[in-house]
């Protein structure tokens, strides 16, 4: 779980990047949050994707497995 300063850091990042876009220093910026989950019982990738799709129906979803690890999430744009 992020620390108490994570929310303030996120908000400041958004403000700073919005200012850079307004000044023409950037056209587009994508911010992302990281959540790392570990489970002794296993990880049901399909169930996670179903829950994400229900919560973020407008997004494109990805799941990339490497051994026991899986990188999974929604994105507002198609990645490839």
N, C-alpha and C positions, 0 to 999 in steps of 0.2 A: 504494500500500500504506500502511495507517495507520502512524503513528509508534509508538514503544515505549510511549508513555503512553496510547494509545487503549484498550487492554484495561483498564487501571486506571480510566480515565475511565468506560468502559461499566459496569464493576462498581460503581463509586460511584454512578452514575446509578440503577442498579437498586436498590441498597440505599436510597438516598434516597427514591425513588418508592414502594418497598414500605412504608417507614415512614409516608409520607404517606397511603397507602391504609389502613394499620392505624389511624391516628389519625382516619380519616373525612374527611380533607381532599380526597380524590379517590376516585372509584369505580373508575375504569379509566384505564390509561395504556398507550399503544402506543409502544414504542421502535422506531426504525428505524436501519438502517445504510445508508450511501451508498457505492457503488462506482462510479467513473466509468471507463469503458473507451473507448479510441479505437483505431480500426483503419484502416490505409491500404487493407487488402484488402476492406473491407466488413464488414457485421454481419448474420449470419443469425439474425434474430429467432425464427424457428420452431425452429431448433436450440437456442437458449438456453431457450426455453419448454419444450421436450422435456426438457432436462437438469434444469431446475428442477422440473418435474412428477415426474420420477423421484426427485429428492432430497426434495421436500416434497409428497407426494401428498395431504395433508389440506388444502392451501391453495387459495385462489382466485388465479388468475394474471391479470395485466394487461400490455398492451403498447400504448403510446400513441406514435404517430410524429408528429413535427413536422419536416418537411423531412428533413434527413439524420440528425437526432437521434431517439432512441427511448428512452422511459422504460419500463422493463420490470421486473417482479418478482412475487414471491408475497406474499400477505397472508392471515392466518388468518381473516379475515372478508370477506364480499362488500362491495365498496366502493359499489356503486350497484344 
